[in-house]
Amino acid sequence: MTAEQPALHQQFDDPIYRRPYRASPTRLLTYLDCPRRYRFAYLDRPTPTKVPPRAHTVVGVVVHNVLRDFWDLAPGQRTPDAVARSLAAAWSDVGFRDPAHSATWRSRITQEVVEYLRGIDRDIQPRGVERSVNLPVGRALLTGRIDRIDDRGGELVIVDYKTSRKPLDDSAARVSLPLAFYAAAVSRLFRARCVTVELHHVPTGEVIAHEHTDESLDRKLAEADSIVADLIDVDQSYEQQGAASTAFPPRPGPLCRWCDFREHCPEGQAAGPAALPWEGLEPTSA
């Protein structure tokens, strides 16, 4: 030990020597949505049982996987038939009302993906697809995975696919914490300008874009750091008190019908009946 270096026991309490708090934007937003669900998803071990996958979740996973694989094909092989084959291979009947219902939606989703791809440049080679990134932000190391990174004339653009049946809000890209994190992380990773973020609504082909400034990115990262400070506090409360901690109140509301952990939450059950497994495919669903 030197005069400049703290004693070992002091190092454990010194912020300089603390291991950064690793978290994804999803973890941060889960806490904001419902502290009870956050506890179920990230702290309780073993993790409480979840409801079986719902049809709209299956659709989201399938579409993301098909679009991921699409960009691995040579430009000349990026055809509607290739999309149909890829989607058929990835499809699952889980969550649908019956096989006929599943087949109807498989055909519909295939057409939506084909039409979405017809509306964009299919000959590009993205700078990244399903790219994992991380970024030190205050006390945290934020981690995540980006659907697609485009290189448009030397400027990198974040592309995030959305598969919900509901139309996107015009402000969705601007207010998104994950998209801001992705832009900052990509700028750092590739040492290139990245301020434009886009949400691509696959069912309609609509693109919602926002161009950040350095100041707006800094504000979103400061927001993330503030949430991390709260997570550090509640995680410590859980470590000390377990499920008896009062740091994880439920936030009953309409979304409780869709919660993966509703069978473990009396307040969530009281908020309304569970959504049917295929209900999320309706455009008016939450």
C-alpha positions in Angstrom: 0.0 0.0 0.0 1.4 3.4 -1.0 0.6 6.8 0.5 -1.6 7.5 -2.6 -3.5 4.3 -2.4 -6.3 3.8 0.2 -6.3 0.8 2.5 -8.1 -2.3 1.1 -11.1 -1.9 3.4 -11.4 1.8 2.4 -11.3 0.9 -1.3 -14.6 -1.1 -1.0 -16.3 2.2 0.1 -14.5 4.5 -2.3 -16.6 5.2 -5.5 -13.5 5.0 -7.6 -13.1 1.3 -6.7 -16.8 0.3 -7.0 -17.8 -2.0 -9.8 -20.2 -0.2 -12.1 -23.9 -1.0 -11.9 -24.7 -3.0 -15.1 -28.1 -2.5 -16.4 -30.1 -2.4 -19.7 -32.5 0.4 -20.6 -35.2 -2.2 -20.3 -34.3 -2.7 -16.6 -34.5 1.0 -16.0 -37.8 1.4 -17.7 -39.3 -1.6 -16.0 -38.6 0.0 -12.6 -40.3 3.2 -13.7 -43.3 1.3 -15.0 -43.8 -0.8 -11.9 -41.4 -1.3 -9.0 -43.2 -4.6 -8.1 -42.7 -6.0 -11.6 -39.0 -4.9 -11.4 -38.5 -6.9 -8.2 -40.2 -10.0 -9.8 -38.1 -9.7 -13.0 -34.6 -8.7 -11.7 -34.3 -9.5 -8.0 -36.5 -12.4 -6.9 -34.6 -15.7 -7.2 -35.8 -18.1 -8.4 -37.7 -15.8 -10.8 -41.4 -16.2 -10.3 -43.2 -18.1 -13.0 -44.4 -16.1 -16.0 -47.5 -16.4 -18.1 -46.9 -18.4 -21.3 -45.8 -16.3 -24.3 -48.6 -14.3 -25.9 -49.2 -14.2 -29.7 -48.1 -10.6 -30.1 -44.8 -11.4 -28.3 -44.2 -14.4 -30.6 -44.8 -12.1 -33.6 -42.3 -9.6 -32.3 -39.6 -12.2 -31.8 -40.2 -13.8 -35.2 -40.2 -10.5 -37.1 -37.0 -9.3 -35.4 -35.3 -12.7 -36.2 -36.4 -12.6 -39.8 -35.1 -9.0 -40.3 -31.8 -10.0 -38.6 -31.4 -12.9 -41.0 -32.4 -10.9 -44.0 -29.4 -8.7 -43.8 -27.1 -11.7 -43.7 -28.2 -12.6 -47.2 -26.3 -11.4 -50.3 -28.2 -8.5 -51.9 -29.3 -10.7 -54.8 -30.9 -13.2 -52.4 -33.0 -10.6 -50.5 -36.3 -11.6 -52.1 -39.9 -12.0 -50.9 -39.6 -15.8 -51.2 -36.5 -15.7 -48.9 -38.5 -13.7 -46.4 -41.4 -16.1 -46.6 -39.1 -19.1 -46.0 -37.4 -17.5 -43.1 -40.6 -16.5 -41.5 -42.2 -19.9 -41.9 -39.1 -21.5 -40.3 -39.2 -19.2 -37.3 -42.9 -19.2 -36.8 -44.6 -20.6 -33.7 -48.2 -21.3 -32.9 -47.8 -20.4 -29.2 -50.4 -17.9 -28.0 -52.7 -18.1 -31.0 -56.4 -19.2 -30.6 -56.0 -22.2 -32.9 -53.9 -23.4 -35.9 -56.1 -21.6 -38.4 -55.7 -18.3 -36.4 -52.0 -18.8 -36.4 -51.9 -19.5 -40.2 -53.9 -16.4 -40.9 -51.5 -14.3 -38.9 -48.4 -15.9 -40.4 -49.6 -15.0 -43.9 -50.4 -11.4 -42.8 -47.1 -10.9 -41.0 -45.2 -12.3 -44.0 -46.9 -9.7 -46.2 -46.2 -6.9 -43.8 -42.5 -7.7 -43.6 -42.3 -8.0 -47.4 -44.0 -4.6 -47.8 -41.8 -3.0 -45.2 -38.7 -4.2 -46.9 -40.0 -3.0 -50.3 -40.1 0.5 -48.9 -36.4 0.7 -47.9 -33.1 0.3 -49.6 -32.5 -3.5 -49.6 -29.0 -3.3 -51.2 -27.4 -1.5 -48.2 -25.0 -3.3 -45.9 -25.8 -2.2 -42.4 -22.9 -1.2 -40.2 -24.4 -3.5 -37.5 -27.3 -5.9 -37.0 -28.3 -7.0 -33.5 -25.2 -5.2 -32.3 -24.4 -5.4 -28.6 -23.1 -2.1 -27.1 -22.3 -0.7 -23.7 -21.6 2.8 -22.4 -20.4 4.1 -19.0 -23.0 6.5 -17.6 -22.3 7.9 -14.2 -22.4 5.0 -11.8 -23.6 2.5 -14.4 -22.5 0.5 -17.4 -25.5 0.5 -19.6 -25.7 -2.4 -22.0 -28.1 -3.2 -24.9 -28.5 -4.6 -28.3 -29.4 -2.5 -31.4 -31.6 -3.9 -34.1 -29.8 -2.1 -36.9 -27.1 0.5 -37.5 -27.2 2.2 -40.9 -24.3 4.1 -42.4 -25.8 7.0 -44.5 -23.0 9.0 -46.0 -20.7 8.7 -43.1 -23.3 9.4 -40.4 -24.6 6.4 -38.4 -28.3 6.0 -37.8 -30.0 3.9 -35.2 -32.9 1.8 -36.4 -35.3 0.1 -34.0 -38.1 -2.2 -35.2 -41.6 -2.0 -33.7 -44.2 -4.6 -34.3 -47.1 -3.4 -32.1 -50.5 -3.2 -33.8 -50.9 0.3 -32.4 -49.6 3.2 -34.5 -46.5 5.0 -33.1 -46.7 8.3 -31.4 -45.0 11.2 -33.2 -42.8 11.9 -30.2 -41.8 8.3 -29.6 -38.3 8.5 -31.1 -37.6 11.8 -29.4 -38.4 10.7 -25.9 -37.0 7.2 -26.1 -34.3 6.6 -23.5 -33.0 3.4 -25.2 -32.6 5.1 -28.5 -30.6 8.0 -27.0 -28.4 5.5 -25.2 -27.8 3.6 -28.5 -26.8 6.7 -30.3 -24.3 7.7 -27.6 -22.9 4.2 -27.4 -22.5 3.9 -31.2 -20.8 7.3 -31.4 -18.3 6.1 -28.8 -17.8 2.6 -30.3 -17.3 3.7 -33.9 -15.9 7.2 -33.2 -18.4 8.6 -35.7 -21.3 11.0 -35.6 -24.6 9.3 -34.5 -27.4 11.6 -33.5 -30.3 10.3 -35.7 -32.6 7.7 -34.3 -35.5 6.0 -36.0 -38.4 3.8 -35.1 -39.6 1.6 -38.0 -43.2 0.4 -37.5 -43.1 -2.8 -39.6 -46.9 -3.3 -39.8 -47.4 0.0 -41.6 -43.9 0.9 -42.8 -44.1 4.2 -40.9 -40.8 5.7 -39.8 -40.6 8.1 -36.8 -37.2 9.8 -36.7 -35.5 12.3 -34.4 -32.2 14.1 -34.6 -30.6 14.6 -31.2 -28.2 17.3 -30.2 -25.3 16.8 -27.9 -27.4 18.6 -25.2 -30.5 16.3 -25.7 -28.3 13.2 -25.5 -26.7 14.5 -22.3 -30.1 15.1 -20.8 -31.3 11.5 -21.6 -28.1 10.0 -20.2 -28.5 12.2 -17.0 -32.0 10.8 -16.8 -30.6 7.2 -17.0 -28.0 8.0 -14.3 -30.8 9.3 -12.0 -32.8 6.1 -12.5 -29.7 4.1 -11.7 -29.3 5.9 -8.4 -32.8 4.9 -7.5 -32.1 1.3 -8.5 -29.0 1.1 -6.4 -31.0 2.2 -3.4 -33.9 -0.2 -4.0 -31.6 -3.1 -4.8 -29.8 -2.5 -1.5 -33.1 -2.4 0.3 -34.0 -5.8 -1.2 -30.6 -7.2 -0.2 -31.3 -6.2 3.4 -35.0 -7.0 3.6 -35.9 -9.2 0.7 -39.5 -9.3 -0.4 -40.6 -7.6 2.8 -39.0 -4.3 1.6 -41.5 -1.5 1.0 -39.4 -0.2 -1.9 -41.4 -2.1 -4.5 -45.0 -1.0 -4.5 -47.3 -2.1 -7.3 -48.7 0.4 -9.8 -52.1 -1.0 -10.7 -53.5 0.1 -14.0 -54.7 -1.2 -17.4 -51.3 -2.7 -18.2 -51.7 -5.2 -15.3 -53.8 -7.3 -17.7 -50.7 -8.0 -19.7 -48.1 -8.4 -16.9 -46.1 -11.6 -17.1 -46.2 -11.8 -13.3 -49.8 -11.0 -12.6 -50.5 -14.3 -10.9 -48.1 -13.3 -8.1 -49.6 -9.8 -7.6 -53.1 -9.5 -6.0 -53.2 -5.8 -6.8 -52.6 -6.5 -10.4 -55.2 -9.1 -10.6 -57.7 -6.7 -9.0 -57.0 -4.2 -11.8 -58.7 -6.3 -14.4 -59.0 -9.7 -16.0 -56.0 -11.2 -17.7 -55.7 -10.4 -21.4 -56.3 -13.3 -23.7 -53.1 -14.8 -25.2 -54.0 -13.4 -28.7 -55.6 -10.2 -27.6 -52.5 -8.1 -28.3 -53.0 -8.6 -32.1 -55.9 -6.3 -32.0 -55.1 -2.7 -32.9 -56.9 -1.3 -29.8 -55.1 -3.5 -27.4 -52.7 -2.1 -24.8 
